[in-house]
Amino acid sequence: MDAIRKRLPFSGYSDAYALPSIIRCETNLYLAQFAFMKLLPAKYIIEQALARGTLTRGTKVLETSSGTFALGLAVVCREGGFQLEIFTDPVMDKGLENRLRSLGAEVFIITEKAKQGGYQRSRLDALHARMRLLGHSCFWPRQYETPDNPAAYEPFADQISGMLDADVTLVGSVGSGGSTCGTIERLRQKAPGARLIGVDTFNSVIFGQQDGERKLRGLGNSLVPKNVKHELYDEVHLLSAPLAFAATQSLHERHAVFAGPTSGASYIVGRWRARQYTGETVVVICPDEGHRYVEAVYDRDWLEQNACLHEGVLLDAPVTENHPSTALPPWNRYLWKRKSREAVLSLLEEV
């Protein structure tokens, strides 16, 4: 933490929540519980932009996000005195939108979905149009492609290796690719055999599924981010929303860890891995706490209304699938084996 604080041009709330608590759940299963993980890349990206001169005082920050990276930027921009514009879509919950506006951000909700790339493409199109209008007086953090996103997780990796050793099995959800890829790259500098398991959801294109509606938010994508380095993953697990919701509740009931559904999805995968491979030390990334989901994932009536209550049976193990693009709910595992995305997708053509 001290190393982070020394680099920062400003400090405040975001310093206090930079790194997670490490919680031991079972003999070889640990949770890295962040209060607010996206603060880490948000602050690091802004810090690096200031250092390079690509962001200067008076420059407006623009980003596309429907989740907590937007909130991370809002906190950092409020601390640093920068104006922020967020381009999002109707999936953003009202509570998050209210927090963004309270922190001084302008929120633009894009209601037209692009034919290819969905809302994420239409949000990007709107952002690019705004950038053309503002010219040089704006800065785009580019969370999906800037190398500063994965680089921001080096202190987290050092925390793991300092407490548990670098030769671990890391389990984490995949959205931008920053947390899983950045952390494992740092860990493998010390322990090349450290293992990475990515957790995604069905109808996300990242690992080869067709784009479609996704009830499980906070992971997955309608576009393949450049920061997802597929060659780093040993396994990929795909989970349905009802299963992830059930796992989130189980995490709270069994271990008193109050977290969001991306944490629940990663927890059930990590729990299975730790029990199957008792000689490994398994570390599960839990990106945020559960406050945003009290009236959703933790609410029985909401689950009933969204057809998730009876479908959300907590399973003990996944089905191992021959190819990620043909995987079906509720839980599938694919042995990725550190191959490129192109190499994996081409396997289906050979069958």
C-alpha positions as CSV (number, residue, x, y, z in Angstrom):
1,M,0.0,0.0,0.0
2,D,2.8,2.4,0.8
3,A,4.3,1.8,-2.6
4,I,1.0,2.8,-4.2
5,R,0.6,5.9,-2.1
6,K,4.0,7.3,-2.9
7,R,3.3,7.3,-6.6
8,L,-0.1,9.0,-6.4
9,P,-0.4,12.7,-7.2
10,F,-3.5,12.9,-5.0
11,S,-5.0,10.6,-2.4
12,G,-8.2,10.0,-0.4
13,Y,-11.0,7.5,-0.3
14,S,-9.4,5.4,-3.1
15,D,-6.2,4.8,-1.1
16,A,-8.1,3.1,1.7
17,Y,-9.7,0.5,-0.6
18,A,-6.8,-0.2,-2.9
19,L,-6.0,-3.8,-1.9
20,P,-8.3,-6.7,-0.7
21,S,-8.6,-8.7,2.5
22,I,-7.3,-12.2,2.2
23,I,-9.8,-14.6,3.7
24,R,-9.3,-18.3,4.3
25,C,-12.5,-20.3,3.6
26,E,-11.2,-23.8,3.5
27,T,-7.9,-25.6,4.0
28,N,-6.5,-24.5,0.6
29,L,-9.1,-22.0,-0.5
30,Y,-8.6,-18.3,-0.1
31,L,-10.7,-15.3,-1.1
32,A,-9.2,-12.0,-2.1
33,Q,-12.2,-9.8,-1.0
34,F,-12.0,-6.3,-2.5
35,A,-14.3,-3.6,-1.2
36,F,-14.1,-2.0,-4.6
37,M,-11.6,-3.6,-7.0
38,K,-12.0,-1.2,-10.0
39,L,-10.6,1.6,-7.9
40,L,-7.2,0.0,-8.5
41,P,-7.1,0.3,-12.3
42,A,-9.1,3.6,-12.3
43,K,-6.6,5.3,-10.1
44,Y,-3.5,3.8,-11.8
45,I,-4.7,4.7,-15.3
46,I,-5.4,8.3,-14.3
47,E,-2.1,8.5,-12.5
48,Q,-0.1,7.2,-15.5
49,A,-1.9,9.6,-17.8
50,L,-1.0,12.5,-15.6
51,A,2.6,11.4,-15.5
52,R,2.8,11.1,-19.3
53,G,1.0,14.4,-19.9
54,T,-1.9,12.8,-21.8
55,L,-4.2,14.0,-19.1
56,T,-3.9,17.6,-17.9
57,R,-5.8,19.8,-15.6
58,G,-9.0,21.0,-17.4
59,T,-9.2,17.9,-19.6
60,K,-12.4,16.0,-19.5
61,V,-12.3,12.2,-18.9
62,L,-14.6,10.1,-21.1
63,E,-15.3,6.4,-20.7
64,T,-17.8,3.7,-21.6
65,S,-18.9,1.5,-18.7
66,S,-22.0,0.0,-17.2
67,G,-20.4,-1.1,-14.0
68,T,-18.0,-0.3,-11.2
69,F,-15.1,0.9,-13.4
70,A,-17.3,3.9,-14.0
71,L,-17.7,4.4,-10.3
72,G,-14.0,3.9,-9.8
73,L,-13.3,6.7,-12.3
74,A,-16.0,8.9,-10.7
75,V,-14.2,8.6,-7.3
76,V,-10.8,9.3,-8.7
77,C,-12.0,12.2,-10.9
78,R,-13.8,13.7,-7.9
79,E,-10.6,13.4,-5.8
80,G,-8.4,14.8,-8.6
81,G,-10.8,17.6,-9.8
82,F,-11.5,16.2,-13.3
83,Q,-14.8,16.3,-15.1
84,L,-16.1,12.9,-16.1
85,E,-18.6,11.7,-18.8
86,I,-19.8,8.1,-18.7
87,F,-21.4,6.4,-21.7
88,T,-23.6,3.5,-20.6
89,D,-26.8,1.6,-21.5
90,P,-30.1,0.7,-19.8
91,V,-28.5,-2.2,-17.9
92,M,-26.9,0.2,-15.5
93,D,-28.8,0.1,-12.2
94,K,-30.4,3.3,-10.9
95,G,-28.4,3.1,-7.7
96,L,-25.1,3.2,-9.5
97,E,-26.3,5.9,-11.8
98,N,-27.3,8.0,-8.8
99,R,-23.9,7.5,-7.2
100,L,-22.1,8.6,-10.4
101,R,-24.2,11.8,-10.7
102,S,-23.7,12.5,-7.0
103,L,-19.9,12.4,-7.6
104,G,-20.3,14.9,-10.4
105,A,-20.2,12.6,-13.4
106,E,-22.4,13.2,-16.5
107,V,-24.1,9.9,-17.5
108,F,-25.3,9.3,-21.0
109,I,-27.5,6.3,-21.4
110,I,-27.4,4.9,-24.9
111,T,-30.7,3.2,-25.8
112,E,-29.9,1.9,-29.3
113,K,-28.2,-1.4,-29.5
114,A,-25.8,-2.0,-32.5
115,K,-26.5,-5.0,-34.7
116,Q,-23.0,-6.3,-34.1
117,G,-21.4,-5.7,-30.7
118,G,-24.6,-4.8,-29.0
119,Y,-24.7,-1.9,-26.5
120,Q,-21.0,-2.0,-26.0
121,R,-20.5,-1.1,-29.7
122,S,-23.1,1.6,-29.6
123,R,-21.6,3.1,-26.4
124,L,-18.2,3.2,-28.1
125,D,-19.7,4.9,-31.2
126,A,-21.3,7.5,-29.0
127,L,-18.0,8.1,-27.1
128,H,-16.1,8.4,-30.3
129,A,-18.6,11.0,-31.6
130,R,-18.1,13.0,-28.4
131,M,-14.4,12.8,-28.7
132,R,-14.5,14.2,-32.2
133,L,-16.5,17.1,-30.9
134,L,-14.2,17.8,-27.9
135,G,-10.9,17.3,-29.9
136,H,-7.8,17.4,-27.7
137,S,-9.6,18.6,-24.6
138,C,-10.6,15.0,-23.5
139,F,-8.9,11.8,-22.3
140,W,-10.2,8.3,-22.8
141,P,-8.9,5.7,-20.3
142,R,-9.6,2.8,-22.6
143,Q,-10.0,0.2,-19.9
144,Y,-10.4,-2.6,-22.4
145,E,-7.1,-2.1,-24.2
146,T,-4.7,0.1,-22.2
147,P,-1.8,-1.9,-20.7
148,D,-2.2,0.3,-17.6
149,N,-5.3,-1.8,-16.7
150,P,-3.5,-5.1,-16.1
151,A,-0.4,-3.3,-14.8
152,A,-2.4,-1.8,-12.0
153,Y,-2.8,-5.3,-10.4
154,E,0.9,-5.8,-9.8
155,P,0.6,-4.7,-6.1
156,F,-2.2,-7.2,-5.7
157,A,-0.1,-10.0,-7.1
158,D,2.7,-9.1,-4.8
159,Q,0.3,-9.2,-1.9
160,I,-0.7,-12.8,-2.8
161,S,2.9,-13.9,-3.3
162,G,4.0,-12.3,-0.1
163,M,1.2,-14.0,1.9
164,L,0.6,-17.3,0.1
165,D,3.5,-17.8,-2.4
166,A,3.3,-17.1,-6.1
167,D,2.6,-20.7,-7.1
168,V,-1.1,-20.5,-6.8
169,T,-4.3,-21.3,-8.8
170,L,-5.9,-17.9,-9.5
171,V,-9.7,-17.9,-10.2
172,G,-11.4,-14.7,-11.4
173,S,-14.2,-13.4,-13.6
174,V,-13.3,-12.0,-17.0
175,G,-14.7,-8.8,-18.4
176,S,-11.9,-6.4,-19.5
177,G,-9.2,-9.0,-18.7
178,G,-7.3,-6.6,-16.5
179,S,-7.5,-8.3,-13.1
180,T,-6.9,-11.9,-14.1
181,C,-4.3,-11.3,-16.8
182,G,-2.4,-8.6,-14.9
183,T,-2.3,-10.6,-11.7
184,I,-1.2,-13.9,-13.3
185,E,1.5,-12.2,-15.4
186,R,3.1,-10.8,-12.3
187,L,2.7,-14.1,-10.3
188,R,4.3,-16.1,-13.2
189,Q,7.4,-13.9,-13.0
190,K,8.2,-15.7,-9.8
191,A,6.3,-19.0,-10.4
192,P,5.8,-19.8,-14.1
193,G,3.6,-22.8,-13.2
194,A,1.0,-20.6,-11.4
195,R,-2.4,-21.5,-12.9
196,L,-5.2,-19.2,-14.1
197,I,-8.9,-20.1,-14.4
198,G,-11.2,-17.6,-16.1
199,V,-14.9,-17.4,-15.2
200,D,-17.3,-16.2,-17.8
201,T,-21.0,-16.5,-18.5
202,F,-23.0,-17.9,-21.4
203,N,-23.7,-15.6,-24.4
204,S,-20.4,-13.8,-23.9
205,V,-18.1,-13.7,-26.9
206,I,-14.8,-13.6,-25.0
207,F,-14.1,-17.3,-25.1
208,G,-16.1,-18.3,-28.2
209,Q,-19.8,-18.2,-27.4
210,Q,-22.3,-16.3,-29.6
211,D,-23.3,-12.9,-28.3
212,G,-26.6,-12.7,-26.6
213,E,-28.6,-11.5,-23.6
214,R,-26.8,-11.9,-20.3
215,K,-28.4,-11.8,-16.9
216,L,-25.1,-12.2,-15.1
217,R,-23.4,-8.8,-15.2
218,G,-19.9,-7.6,-14.2
219,L,-18.3,-10.2,-16.5
220,G,-18.6,-11.2,-20.1
221,N,-18.5,-9.0,-23.1
222,S,-20.1,-8.5,-26.5
223,L,-16.7,-7.6,-27.9
224,V,-13.3,-9.3,-27.3
225,P,-11.2,-6.9,-25.3
226,K,-7.5,-6.5,-26.2
227,N,-6.6,-6.9,-22.5
228,V,-7.9,-10.5,-22.5
229,K,-4.7,-12.5,-23.3
230,H,-6.2,-15.9,-24.0
231,E,-2.8,-17.6,-23.9
232,L,-2.6,-17.0,-20.1
233,Y,-5.6,-19.1,-19.2
234,D,-5.4,-22.8,-18.2
235,E,-9.1,-23.3,-17.8
236,V,-12.3,-21.4,-18.6
237,H,-15.6,-22.0,-16.8
238,L,-19.0,-20.7,-18.0
239,L,-21.8,-20.2,-15.5
240,S,-25.4,-19.3,-15.7
241,A,-26.9,-16.4,-13.8
242,P,-29.1,-18.5,-11.5
243,L,-26.1,-20.7,-10.4
244,A,-24.0,-17.6,-9.8
245,F,-26.7,-16.0,-7.7
246,A,-27.1,-19.2,-5.6
247,A,-23.3,-19.4,-5.1
248,T,-23.3,-15.7,-4.0
249,Q,-25.9,-16.5,-1.4
250,S,-24.0,-19.6,-0.3
251,L,-20.8,-17.6,0.1
252,H,-22.6,-15.2,2.4
253,E,-24.4,-18.0,4.4
254,R,-21.3,-20.2,4.8
255,H,-18.5,-17.7,5.2
256,A,-20.2,-14.4,6.0
257,V,-18.6,-12.9,2.9
258,F,-21.0,-10.2,1.5
259,A,-20.2,-10.0,-2.2
260,G,-21.6,-9.5,-5.7
261,P,-22.5,-12.2,-8.2
262,T,-19.2,-12.2,-10.0
263,S,-17.6,-13.1,-6.7
264,G,-20.2,-15.9,-6.3
265,A,-19.5,-17.3,-9.7
266,S,-15.7,-17.3,-9.1
267,Y,-16.3,-18.8,-5.6
268,I,-18.1,-21.9,-6.7
269,V,-15.4,-22.5,-9.3
270,G,-12.6,-22.0,-6.8
271,R,-14.3,-24.2,-4.2
272,W,-14.6,-27.0,-6.8
273,R,-11.0,-26.6,-7.8
274,A,-9.7,-26.6,-4.2
275,R,-11.6,-29.8,-3.4
276,Q,-10.4,-31.5,-6.6
277,Y,-6.8,-30.5,-6.2
278,T,-6.0,-30.5,-2.5
279,G,-2.3,-29.8,-3.1
280,E,-3.0,-26.5,-4.7
281,T,-3.5,-23.1,-3.1
282,V,-6.6,-21.6,-4.7
283,V,-7.1,-17.8,-4.6
284,V,-10.5,-16.5,-5.7
285,I,-10.8,-12.8,-6.8
286,C,-14.0,-11.2,-5.3
287,P,-14.2,-7.8,-7.0
288,D,-16.8,-6.0,-4.8
289,E,-19.1,-6.1,-1.9
290,G,-22.8,-6.9,-2.1
291,H,-24.4,-3.6,-1.3
292,R,-25.6,-3.0,-4.9
293,Y,-27.3,-6.4,-5.0
294,V,-29.4,-6.3,-1.7
295,E,-32.6,-5.8,-3.7
296,A,-31.6,-8.3,-6.4
297,V,-29.4,-11.3,-5.7
298,Y,-30.2,-11.3,-2.0
299,D,-33.9,-10.7,-2.5
300,R,-36.1,-13.8,-2.9
301,D,-38.9,-11.9,-4.6
302,W,-36.5,-10.5,-7.2
303,L,-35.1,-13.9,-7.9
304,E,-38.7,-15.3,-8.3
305,Q,-39.6,-12.5,-10.7
306,N,-36.5,-13.1,-12.8
307,A,-37.0,-16.9,-12.9
308,C,-33.8,-17.5,-11.0
309,L,-35.1,-18.9,-7.8
310,H,-35.9,-22.5,-8.8
311,E,-33.2,-22.7,-11.4
312,G,-30.5,-21.6,-8.9
313,V,-29.6,-25.0,-7.6
314,L,-26.1,-25.0,-6.1
315,L,-24.1,-27.6,-8.1
316,D,-21.0,-29.5,-6.9
317,A,-19.2,-29.8,-10.2
318,P,-19.1,-28.6,-13.8
319,V,-19.6,-30.6,-17.0
320,T,-16.3,-30.7,-19.0
321,E,-17.1,-29.6,-22.5
322,N,-15.3,-30.3,-25.8
323,H,-15.5,-26.8,-27.0
324,P,-16.5,-23.5,-25.2
325,S,-18.8,-22.4,-28.1
326,T,-21.0,-25.5,-27.7
327,A,-21.2,-25.3,-23.9
328,L,-24.7,-25.1,-22.3
329,P,-25.9,-23.9,-18.9
330,P,-25.7,-24.1,-16.0
331,W,-22.0,-24.8,-15.6
332,N,-19.4,-25.9,-18.1
333,R,-15.6,-26.2,-17.9
334,Y,-13.2,-26.2,-20.8
335,L,-9.5,-27.0,-20.6
336,W,-8.1,-24.0,-22.4
337,K,-4.4,-25.0,-21.9
338,R,-2.9,-21.5,-22.6
339,K,-3.9,-21.5,-26.2
340,S,-4.7,-18.5,-28.4
341,R,-8.4,-17.7,-29.0
342,E,-7.9,-18.5,-32.7
343,A,-6.3,-21.9,-31.9
344,V,-9.2,-22.9,-29.7
345,L,-12.0,-21.7,-32.1
346,S,-10.3,-23.5,-35.0
347,L,-10.6,-26.8,-33.1
348,L,-14.4,-26.8,-33.8
349,E,-13.8,-26.6,-37.5
350,E,-11.6,-29.7,-37.3
351,V,-14.3,-31.9,-35.7
